[in-house]
Amino acid sequence: MTAQKKDNVPLRDALNDFIQKNKLQKGIDKVNAREAWVNLMGNGVNNYTTAIELRNETLYVSLSSSVLREELSLGKSKIVQMLNEELGKDLVKKIILR
């Protein structure tokens, strides 16, 4: 015998439920933050980006160019705003460039 489902659940709701039950949201947020950086910064910056990591609402970005690091540090608040717009939620509060 098979149990029948009484309700049809939209796929989006089923996936969100699965993500919450398995505590996957932090991992998904990390991947999304990394992708948002790559999409927003373009090839010029990405060629010098060696690592991107989201920890506790802080995005840590390692850059191989000290000149680029200084240049980007002048616009940190604008970058945070653009990243959060790309992500569709306030996920990044601070950026640390190293």
PyMOL commands that set and color helices and strands:
alter all, ss='L'
color gray80, all
select helices_A, chain A and resi 11-21+25-46+66-73+76-87
alter helices_A, ss='H'
color red, helices_A
select strands_A, chain A and resi 49-55+58-63+94-97
alter strands_A, ss='S'
color yellow, strands_A
deselect
rebuild
show_as cartoon
